[in-house]
Amino acid sequence: MSSTNTSLGSMKPASRPPDAGYGGNVFRVLRPAQVQHPIVLASPHSGRDYPESFVAHSRLDGTALRRSEDCFVDEIFAPAVDLGVPLLLALFPRAYLDPNREPFEFDPTMFEGALPSYVNSRSPRVAAGLGTIPRVVASGEEIYARRLRFAEAVDRVDRCYYPYHAALRGLIDQTRAAFGYCILVDCHSMPSIGLPPEAAASGSLDMVLGDCFGSACHAAVTGAAEDVLTDLGYVVGRNAPYAGGYTTRHYGRPGDGVHALQIELNRSLYMDEVALARRSYLPTLATHMCQLVTRLAAVPADKLRPKAR
C-alpha cells in the first residue's frame, strides 16, 4: 500500500483533491494454485489500511473507527483458498468506503453544497448513516469533524469502489466461463450486541444466510449452506436480520448462472468485540468455513447452470 496509509490493528468526472489517500493497491486476490470449484469468496469489510488523511479528519480514534470492520473475516475464509477457490479482499476499511453499496449512496448532510441529481440520498442505508461513504461507524458515532467535498467522495469511488468491483466481476466471469456457473459467497460478520428482537427470540444466532429472500441464488445453495452449518451445531437464520446487501442483490442472477449468498458470522464466536482480539475458536471456525465451501461445491451443477433460452 501507499505510504500514506496506516494500519490500525466513473459516472461523472471530478477533479482530484490534493490528498487522495490511496496510491497503491486497494484490493488483494488470494488465488489457489489451481481453481477446482465454481466458487468465489469475497470479504468487502475486513480491510484495515487507513489513509492518514482520513484518520486526521476523523473525530474518532483508531479503535472507534475499527468498530465498523468485519475483523478477521479475511483470516477465517483464507484457508478455503487451498481448496481451490479464490478470495477477494478489500484492503481499504469500511469506515472509509463501503463497497457493499451502490456507488453513489451519499448523505447530503455530510457534504459542502448540493449533490448531483444522480446521487441516491434517500436509501434506508443513507438514512442510517451507512452509505457508500459512511457518516457513522457501527456504534453510531459520527466519523467526521468537517464536511466533505463531493470531489473527495468521487475520488474514493474511483480509486477504491470501481477497482474492487471490477476485480469481483472478473472473478465471477472467469468462474462462470470455466464451470458454466458461479457461486459467490459474500463474507461478513455481525455484532453480537444489539441484535434485533427476532434474533433474540430464537436464541443466539450464530450465523445468518442472506439470499434476498430467494432471488439471489438457487434454493439448493442456501439449503446446502444451512444444512452443513446446522449439522456443525450452529444456530442459523435466513434473511433476518440480514437479507443481503448490494453485492448479493447486484450479482445474484440465478437465471444467468450466478448465485450470490451472503453469510454473517456472529463475532462473539471468534473474537472479543471490545478488545478487537481473536479468540481461540477462530481456527475451528475457519475449518468449518472450509466445510461450507466443500458442501457448496457439491451442489449439483444441473441446478445451477443457466437454463437454455
KESEFI-969747 format. One record per residue: residue number from 0; x negated, y, z negated of N, C-alpha, C in turn. Coordinates in steps of 0.2 Angstrom, whole numbers, always signed. Example, Ala and Ser with C-alpha at 12.3 -4.5 7.8 and 13.67 -1.06 7.14 Angstrom:
2
     i     n_u     n_v     n_w    ca_u    ca_v    ca_w     c_u     c_v     c_w
     0     -66     -28     -39     -62     -22     -39     -66     -16     -39
     1     -64     -11     -35     -68      -5     -36     -64      +0     -39
END
This chain:
309
     i     n_u     n_v     n_w    ca_u    ca_v    ca_w     c_u     c_v     c_w
     0      -4      -6      +0      +0      +0      +0      -4      +6      +0
     1      -1     +12      +2      -5     +18      +2      -7     +20      -5
     2     -12     +24      -6     -15     +26     -12     -10     +31     -16
     3      -5     +33     -12      +0     +37     -15      +5     +34     -19
     4      +4     +27     -20      +9     +23     -23      +6     +21     -30
     5     +11     +20     -35      +8     +17     -41     +13     +11     -43
     6     +10      +6     -46     +14      +0     -48     +16      +2     -56
     7     +22      +2     -57     +24      +2     -64     +26      -5     -67
     8     +22     -10     -68     +23     -17     -71     +28     -17     -76
     9     +81     +27     +68     +84     +33     +65     +90     +35     +69
    10     +95     +37     +66    +101     +40     +69    +100     +47     +71
    11     +97     +51     +66     +96     +58     +68     +89     +60     +67
    12     +86     +64     +71     +79     +66     +70     +78     +71     +64
    13     +72     +71     +60     +71     +76     +55     +64     +77     +54
    14     +62     +83     +52     +55     +85     +51     +53     +81     +45
    15     +46     +79     +45     +43     +76     +39     +42     +80     +33
    16     +44     +79     +27     +42     +83     +22     +34     +82     +21
    17     +31     +86     +17     +24     +86     +16     +21     +80     +13
    18     +25     +77      +8     +23     +71      +5     +28     +66      +6
    19     +27     +61     +10     +32     +56     +12     +32     +50      +8
    20     +27     +50      +3     +27     +44      -2     +24     +38      +1
    21     +26     +35      +6     +23     +29      +9     +19     +30     +15
    22     +13     +27     +15      +9     +27     +21      +7     +20     +24
    23      +9     +15     +20      +7      +8     +21     +13      +4     +22
    24     +12      -3     +20     +17      -7     +21     +23      -6     +16
    25     +29      -7     +18     +35      -6     +14     +38     -13     +13
    26     +36     -18     +16     +39     -25     +15     +33     -30     +16
    27     +34     -36     +14     +30     -42     +15     +34     -48     +17
    28     +32     -52     +21     +35     -58     +23     +30     -64     +21
    29     +33     -68     +16     +29     -74     +14     +31     -79     +19
    30     +27     -82     +23     +28     -87     +29     +25     -93     +27
    31     +29     -99     +28     +26    -105     +27     +22    -107     +33
    32     +17    -112     +31     +13    -115     +37     +17    -117     +43
    33     +23    -120     +42     +27    -122     +47     +34    -121     +45
    34     +38    -117     +49     +46    -117     +47     +49    -123     +48
    35     +52    -126     +43     +55    -133     +43     +63    -132     +42
    36     +66    -127     +40     +73    -127     +39     +76    -120     +41
    37     +82    -120     +43     +86    -114     +46     +88    -109     +41
    38     +83    -108     +36     +85    -103     +30     +80     -97     +30
    39     +83     -92     +29     +79     -86     +27     +81     -83     +20
    40     +76     -82     +16     +77     -79     +10     +75     -72     +10
    41     +78     -67      +6     +76     -60      +6     +77     -58      -1
    42     +73     -54      -4     +73     -51     -10     +72     -43      -9
    43     +78     -39      -9     +78     -32      -7     +76     -28     -13
    44     +77     -30     -19     +77     -26     -25     +71     -28     -30
    45     +66     -32     -28     +61     -34     -33     +55     -29     -32
    46     +55     -25     -27     +49     -20     -26     +47     -16     -32
    47     +41     -15     -33     +39     -11     -39     +33      -6     -37
    48     +32      -4     -31     +27      +1     -29     +30      +8     -29
    49     +29     +11     -34     +32     +18     -35     +28     +24     -32
    50     +30     +27     -27     +26     +33     -25     +25     +38     -31
    51     +19     +41     -31     +18     +45     -37     +22     +52     -36
    52     +24     +54     -30     +28     +60     -29     +35     +59     -32
    53     +37     +52     -31     +44     +51     -33     +44     +51     -41
    54     +39     +48     -44     +39     +47     -51     +38     +54     -54
    55     +34     +59     -51     +33     +65     -53     +39     +70     -53
    56     +44     +68     -48     +50     +72     -48     +56     +69     -52
    57     +55     +63     -55     +60     +60     -59     +60     +63     -66
    58     +66     +63     -69     +66     +65     -76     +66     +59     -81
    59     +64     +53     -78     +64     +46     -82     +57     +44     -82
    60     +55     +40     -87     +49     +37     -87     +49     +30     -83
    61     +43     +27     -83     +42     +21     -79     +47     +16     -81
    62     +47     +15     -87     +51      +9     -90     +59     +10     -88
    63     +61     +16     -89     +68     +18     -87     +69     +17     -79
    64     +64     +19     -75     +65     +18     -68     +66     +10     -66
    65     +62      +6     -70     +62      -1     -68     +68      -5     -70
    66     +73      -1     -74     +79      -5     -76     +83      -7     -70
    67     +82      -3     -64     +86      -5     -58     +82     -11     -54
    68     +76     -13     -56     +73     -18     -52     +77     -25     -53
    69     +76     -29     -48     +78     -36     -49     +71     -39     -51
    70     +69     -38     -57     +62     -40     -59     +61     -48     -59
    71     +56     -50     -56     +53     -56     -55     +57     -61     -50
    72     +62     -58     -47     +66     -62     -42     +61     -65     -36
    73     +57     -60     -34     +52     -62     -29     +48     -69     -32
    74     +46     -69     -38     +42     -74     -41     +46     -81     -41
    75     +53     -80     -43     +57     -85     -43     +58     -89     -37
    76     +59     -85     -31     +60     -88     -25     +54     -90     -21
    77     +48     -87     -23     +42     -88     -19     +40     -96     -18
    78     +41    -100     -23     +39    -107     -22     +43    -110     -16
    79     +49    -108     -15     +53    -111      -9     +49    -110      -2
    80     +45    -105      -2     +41    -105      +4     +38    -111      +6
    81     +35    -114      +1     +31    -121      +3     +36    -126      +5
    82     +43    -125      +5     +47    -130      +8     +48    -129     +15
    83     +46    -123     +18     +46    -122     +25     +51    -117     +27
    84     +52    -111     +22     +56    -106     +24     +53     -99     +23
    85     +54     -94     +26     +51     -88     +25     +55     -84     +20
    86     +51     -79     +16     +54     -75     +11     +52     -68     +12
    87     +57     -63     +13     +56     -56     +15     +56     -52      +8
    88     +51     -48      +7     +51     -45      +0     +51     -37      +2
    89     +55     -33      -1     +54     -26      -1     +49     -24      -6
    90     +44     -20      -4     +39     -18      -9     +41     -11     -12
    91     +45      -7      -9     +47      -1     -12     +53      -3     -17
    92     +53      +1     -23     +58      +0     -28     +65      +2     -26
    93     +70      -1     -29     +77      +0     -28     +79      +8     -30
    94     +76     +10     -35     +77     +17     -38     +75     +22     -32
    95     +70     +20     -28     +68     +25     -23     +72     +24     -17
    96     +74     +18     -15     +79     +17      -9     +82     +10      -9
    97     +88     +10      -8     +91      +3      -9     +93      +1      -2
    98     +90      -5      +1     +91      -7      +7     +98     -11      +8
    99    +101     -13      +2    +107     -16      +2    +113     -11      +2
   100    +112      -6      +6    +117      -1      +8    +117      +0     +15
   101    +122      +4     +17    +122      +7     +24    +116     +12     +24
   102    +113     +13     +30    +108     +18     +30    +109     +25     +27
   103    +115     +27     +27    +116     +34     +25    +122     +35     +21
   104    +122     +31     +15    +127     +32      +9    +124     +37      +4
   105    +125     +43      +5    +122     +48      +1    +127     +52      -4
   106    +125     +54     -10    +129     +58     -14    +127     +65     -13
   107    +132     +69     -10    +131     +76      -8    +129     +80     -14
   108    +130     +78     -20    +128     +82     -26    +121     +82     -28
   109    +117     +77     -24    +110     +76     -25    +106     +81     -21
   110    +109     +84     -16    +105     +87     -11    +107     +95     -10
   111    +101     +98      -8    +102    +105      -6    +106    +106      +0
   112    +111    +110      +0    +115    +111      +6    +120    +106      +8
   113    +124    +107     +13    +128    +102     +16    +125     +96     +19
   114    +128     +90     +19    +125     +85     +23    +129     +84     +30
   115    +126     +81     +35    +129     +80     +41    +135     +75     +41
   116    +139     +76     +46    +146     +73     +45    +145     +65     +46
   117    +139     +62     +48    +139     +55     +49    +137     +52     +42
   118    +135     +56     +37    +134     +53     +31    +140     +50     +27
   119    +140     +44     +25    +145     +41     +21    +144     +43     +14
   120    +148     +48     +12    +148     +51      +5    +154     +49      +1
   121    +158     +44      +3    +164     +43      +0    +165     +35      -2
   122    +159     +32      -2    +160     +25      -3    +160     +24     -11
   123    +163     +18     -13    +163     +16     -20    +155     +16     -23
   124    +151     +14     -19    +144     +14     -22    +141     +21     -23
   125    +143     +26     -18    +141     +33     -19    +144     +35     -26
   126    +150     +34     -26    +154     +36     -32    +151     +34     -39
   127    +148     +28     -39    +145     +25     -45    +138     +28     -45
   128    +135     +32     -41    +128     +34     -41    +123     +30     -38
   129    +126     +25     -34    +121     +19     -32    +121     +19     -24
   130    +120     +24     -21    +120     +24     -14    +113     +22     -11
   131    +112     +24      -5    +106     +22      -2    +100     +25      -5
   132    +101     +31      -7     +96     +35     -12    +100     +35     -18
   133     +98     +31     -23    +102     +31     -29    +102     +38     -33
   134    +107     +39     -36    +107     +45     -41    +105     +43     -48
   135    +107     +37     -50    +106     +35     -57    +102     +28     -56
   136     +99     +26     -62     +97     +19     -62    +102     +15     -65
   137    +101      +8     -66    +106      +4     -68    +109      +5     -74
   138    +106      +8     -79    +108     +10     -85    +113     +16     -85
   139    +113     +20     -79    +117     +26     -79    +114     +32     -80
   140    +107     +32     -81    +104     +38     -82    +102     +41     -75
   141    +102     +48     -75    +101     +52     -69     +93     +51     -68
   142     +92     +50     -61     +85     +49     -59     +81     +56     -58
   143     +84     +61     -55     +81     +67     -53     +81     +73     -57
   144     +76     +77     -57     +76     +83     -61     +77     +89     -56
   145     +78     +87     -50     +79     +93     -45     +84     +90     -39
   146     +86     +94     -35     +90     +92     -29     +85     +90     -24
   147     +87     +86     -20     +83     +83     -14     +84     +87      -8
   148     +80     +88      -3     +81     +90      +3     +83     +84      +8
   149     +88     +85     +12     +90     +80     +17     +84     +77     +20
   150     +79     +81     +23     +74     +78     +26     +70     +73     +22
   151     +70     +74     +16     +66     +69     +11     +70     +62     +12
   152     +77     +62     +11     +80     +56     +12     +80     +52     +18
   153     +80     +56     +24     +79     +53     +30     +73     +50     +31
   154     +68     +53     +28     +61     +51     +29     +60     +44     +25
   155     +64     +43     +20     +64     +37     +16     +67     +31     +20
   156     +73     +33     +23     +76     +29     +28     +72     +26     +33
   157     +69     +31     +37     +64     +30     +42     +58     +25     +40
   158     +55     +27     +35     +49     +23     +33     +51     +17     +29
   159     +56     +16     +26     +57     +10     +22     +63      +6     +24
   160     +69      +9     +25     +75      +6     +27     +75      +2     +33
   161     +73      +6     +38     +74      +3     +45     +68      -2     +46
   162     +62      -1     +44     +57      -7     +45     +59     -13     +41
   163     +62     -12     +35     +64     -18     +31     +70     -22     +35
   164     +75     -19     +38     +80     -22     +41     +78     -25     +48
   165     +73     -21     +51     +70     -24     +57     +67     -31     +56
   166     +63     -31     +50     +60     -37     +49     +65     -43     +47
   167     +70     -41     +43     +75     -46     +42     +79     -48     +48
   168     +81     -44     +52     +84     -46     +59     +79     -50     +63
   169     +73     -49     +63     +68     -53     +67     +68     -60     +64
   170     +68     -61     +57     +68     -67     +54     +74     -71     +56
   171     +80     -68     +55     +86     -71     +57     +86     -73     +64
   172     +84     -69     +69     +85     -71     +76     +80     -76     +78
   173     +74     -76     +75     +69     -82     +76     +72     -88     +73
   174     +75     -88     +67     +78     -94     +65     +83     -97     +69
   175     +88     -93     +71     +93     -95     +75     +91     -97     +82
   176     +86     -94     +84     +83     -97     +91     +80    -104     +90
   177     +77    -105     +84     +74    -111     +83     +79    -117     +82
   178     +84    -115     +78     +88    -121     +75     +96    -120     +78
   179     +97    -115     +81    +104    -114     +83    +109    -110     +78
   180    +106    -109     +72    +110    -106     +67    +105    -104     +61
   181    +107     -99     +57    +103     -97     +51    +107     -96     +45
   182    +104     -98     +39    +107     -97     +33    +103     -91     +29
   183    +106     -86     +28    +102     -80     +25    +104     -80     +18
   184    +100     -81     +13    +101     -81      +6     +98     -74      +3
   185    +102     -70      +1    +100     -63      -1    +100     -64      -9
   186     +94     -63     -12     +92     -65     -19     +92     -59     -23
   187     +96     -59     -29     +97     -54     -33     +97     -56     -40
   188     +97     -51     -45     +98     -53     -52    +103     -48     -55
   189    +106     -50     -60    +112     -46     -63    +110     -46     -71
   190    +112     -40     -74    +110     -39     -81    +115     -43     -85
   191    +113     -46     -91    +117     -50     -95    +122     -45     -99
   192    +119     -39    -100    +123     -34    -104    +127     -30    -100
   193    +134     -30    -102    +138     -26     -98    +142     -29     -93
   194    +142     -36     -93    +146     -40     -88    +153     -38     -89
   195    +157     -38     -84    +164     -36     -84    +168     -42     -88
   196    +174     -40     -90    +178     -45     -94    +179     -51     -91
   197    +180     -52     -84    +181     -58     -81    +176     -63     -82
   198    +170     -60     -82    +164     -64     -83    +164     -67     -91
   199    +165     -63     -95    +165     -65    -102    +171     -70    -104
   200    +176     -69    -100    +182     -73    -101    +180     -81    -100
   201    +176     -82     -95    +174     -89     -93    +168     -91     -96
   202    +165     -88    -101    +159     -89    -104    +154     -86    -100
   203    +148     -86    -102    +142     -83     -99    +141     -85     -92
   204    +141     -81     -87    +140     -83     -81    +132     -83     -80
   205    +130     -89     -78    +123     -89     -76    +121     -86     -69
   206    +126     -88     -65    +124     -86     -58    +131     -84     -54
   207    +131     -79     -49    +137     -78     -45    +135     -78     -38
   208    +139     -82     -34    +138     -83     -27    +143     -78     -24
   209    +140     -74     -19    +145     -69     -16    +145     -71      -8
   210    +150     -72      -5    +151     -74      +2    +156     -69      +5
   211    +157     -63      +2    +163     -59      +4    +169     -62      +5
   212    +171     -66      +0    +177     -70      +0    +178     -74      +6
   213    +173     -78      +8    +173     -82     +13    +172     -80     +20
   214    +171     -73     +21    +170     -70     +28    +163     -70     +30
   215    +158     -71     +25    +151     -70     +27    +147     -77     +29
   216    +150     -83     +27    +147     -89     +28    +152     -94     +28
   217    +151    -100     +31    +155    -106     +31    +156    -108     +24
   218    +162    -111     +22    +163    -113     +16    +159    -119     +13
   219    +156    -122     +18    +151    -128     +16    +145    -125     +13
   220    +143    -119     +15    +137    -116     +12    +138    -114      +5
   221    +143    -111      +4    +145    -109      -3    +146    -115      -7
   222    +150    -120      -5    +151    -126      -8    +145    -129     -10
   223    +140    -130      -5    +134    -134      -7    +130    -130     -12
   224    +130    -124     -12    +126    -120     -17    +129    -121     -24
   225    +136    -120     -24    +139    -121     -31    +138    -128     -33
   226    +139    -133     -29    +138    -140     -31    +131    -141     -35
   227    +126    -139     -31    +119    -141     -34    +118    -137     -40
   228    +120    -130     -40    +119    -126     -46    +123    -129     -52
   229    +129    -131     -51    +133    -134     -56    +131    -140     -59
   230    +128    -144     -54    +125    -151     -56    +119    -150     -61
   231    +116    -144     -60    +110    -142     -64    +112    -139     -70
   232    +118    -138     -72    +120    -136     -78    +122    -129     -79
   233    +122    -125     -73    +123    -118     -74    +131    -117     -73
   234    +133    -111     -76    +140    -109     -76    +139    -104     -69
   235    +143    -106     -64    +143    -102     -58    +149     -99     -56
   236    +149     -93     -54    +155     -89     -52    +155     -88     -45
   237    +161     -86     -42    +161     -84     -35    +164     -78     -34
   238    +161     -73     -31    +163     -67     -28    +166     -62     -34
   239    +165     -64     -40    +167     -59     -46    +161     -60     -51
   240    +158     -54     -53    +160     -48     -51    +156     -45     -45
   241    +152     -50     -41    +148     -48     -35    +150     -52     -29
   242    +153     -49     -25    +156     -52     -19    +151     -52     -13
   243    +146     -48     -14    +141     -47      -8    +140     -40      -6
   244    +134     -38      -5    +133     -31      -3    +132     -30      +4
   245    +129     -25      +6    +129     -23     +13    +126     -28     +17
   246    +120     -31     +15    +117     -36     +19    +121     -42     +20
   247    +125     -45     +15    +129     -50     +16    +135     -49     +21
   248    +138     -43     +20    +143     -41     +25    +141     -40     +32
   249    +135     -36     +33    +132     -34     +39    +130     -40     +43
   250    +126     -45     +40    +123     -50     +44    +127     -56     +44
   251    +131     -57     +39    +135     -63     +39    +140     -64     +45
   252    +139     -67     +50    +143     -68     +56    +144     -76     +57
   253    +148     -79     +54    +148     -87     +55    +149     -89     +62
   254    +154     -85     +65    +155     -86     +72    +150     -86     +77
   255    +144     -82     +75    +138     -81     +79    +133     -86     +76
   256    +134     -90     +71    +129     -94     +69    +125     -91     +63
   257    +127     -86     +60    +123     -83     +55    +127     -83     +49
   258    +125     -86     +43    +129     -87     +37    +125     -84     +32
   259    +128     -79     +28    +125     -75     +23    +128     -76     +16
   260    +124     -78     +12    +126     -79      +5    +122     -75      +0
   261    +125     -71      -4    +121     -68     -10    +121     -72     -16
   262    +116     -72     -20    +115     -75     -26    +113     -70     -31
   263    +116     -70     -37    +115     -66     -43    +113     -71     -48
   264    +107     -69     -51    +104     -73     -57    +105     -69     -63
   265    +108     -72     -68    +108     -69     -75    +101     -68     -77
   266     +99     -61     -79     +92     -60     -81     +90     -63     -87
   267     +95     -64     -92     +94     -67     -98     +91     -74     -98
   268     +92     -77     -92     +90     -84     -91     +82     -84     -91
   269     +79     -79     -88     +72     -80     -87     +68     -74     -89
   270     +71     -68     -92     +67     -63     -94     +70     -59    -100
   271     +65     -56    -104     +68     -51    -109     +70     -45    -106
   272     +76     -43    -106     +78     -37    -102     +77     -30    -105
   273     +74     -30    -111     +72     -24    -115     +65     -23    -113
   274     +61     -28    -114     +54     -28    -113     +51     -29    -106
   275     +56     -31    -102     +55     -32     -95     +49     -37     -94
   276     +50     -43     -98     +44     -48     -98     +47     -55     -96
   277     +43     -59     -93     +45     -66     -92     +46     -70     -98
   278     +51     -74     -97     +52     -79    -102     +50     -86     -99
   279     +49     -91    -104     +46     -97    -102     +50    -101     -97
   280     +57    -100     -97     +61    -103     -92     +60    -102     -85
   281     +57     -96     -83     +56     -94     -76     +53     -99     -72
   282     +48    -103     -73     +46    -108     -69     +51    -114     -67
   283     +55    -115     -73     +61    -120     -72     +66    -118     -67
   284     +68    -111     -68     +72    -108     -63     +70    -108     -56
   285     +63    -107     -55     +60    -107     -49     +61    -114     -45
   286     +60    -119     -49     +61    -126     -47     +68    -127     -45
   287     +72    -125     -49     +80    -126     -47     +81    -122     -41
   288     +78    -116     -39     +80    -112     -33     +77    -116     -27
   289     +72    -120     -28     +69    -124     -23     +74    -130     -21
   290     +77    -132     -27     +83    -137     -26     +89    -134     -22
   291     +90    -128     -23     +96    -125     -20     +94    -124     -12
   292     +88    -122     -11     +86    -122      -4     +86    -129      +0
   293     +84    -134      -4     +84    -140      -1     +91    -143      +1
   294     +96    -141      -4    +103    -143      -3    +106    -139      +3
   295    +104    -133      +3    +107    -129      +9    +105    -131     +16
   296     +98    -133     +16     +96    -136     +22     +99    -142     +24
   297    +102    -146     +19    +106    -152     +21    +113    -151     +23
   298    +116    -145     +23    +122    -144     +26    +123    -146     +33
   299    +127    -150     +35    +127    -152     +42    +127    -147     +47
   300    +123    -147     +52    +122    -142     +57    +128    -141     +61
   301    +132    -146     +62    +138    -145     +66    +143    -141     +63
   302    +143    -140     +57    +147    -135     +54    +145    -128     +54
   303    +139    -127     +56    +136    -120     +55    +134    -117     +62
   304    +133    -121     +67    +131    -119     +74    +137    -115     +76
   305    +136    -110     +80    +142    -106     +83    +146    -110     +88
   306    +152    -109     +88    +157    -113     +92    +156    -111     +99
   307    +157    -116    +104    +157    -114    +111    +163    -109    +113
   308    +162    -104    +117    +167    -100    +118    +169    -100    +126
END
